Amino acid sequence: MENETNNNANPSSSKEPYGSRPVFSNDQTIYEGPKKHSGIGITSFIIGLLSAVLLIIAIVSGFSFADQIANTDIIIADPSDRAAFQASIEALGQEVLVSMMLTIVCIFGAGLLSLAGLILAIIGAVSSKRRKTFGVIGIVLNVVVFVGGIALFFVGSASIASSVA
């Protein structure tokens, strides 16, 4: 009898307070504490905030650009007449062109940043071992900024098209 193998459950040890585990169990249940926030989700949230700041800069610069065009007596010529169109753009002045370029760069920069942030937010939201809070906030924020940038671009384009004589 002493030479027979022991097929019973694992003997209880001091590490297992509720007795032994069955022989077939490989589960190493270790309590790791509460889930941590996803680093990728936090990154997407910060990228969303940065792209929102860029979009706000684009809005302010766009209003400045529109105000400068509205307060001048210059009529922007038809773009098909290149010489007249170039003369009307040069007559607007350097401040207007800088404001216009800043608006365009900020809109496209915010769009690209929010697209990258959206991808990171989706990755952070589907992570099973981390909290999803910042990933979900990142998804919402980056989608709002992306759609807002597209809307601002089309509104600005329509505004410029309506001012062309």
Protein Blocks (a to p, Z undefined) as FASTA:
>chain_A
ZZpccfbdcdddfklmnbpadfklcbdcddebjadddfklmmmmmmmmmmmmmmmmmmmm
mmmmmmmmmmpcbdcddfklmmlmmmmmmmnojklmmmmmmmmmmmmmmmmmmmmmmmmm
mmmmmpmkbcfklmmmmmmmmmmmmmmmmmmmmmmmmmmmmmpZZ
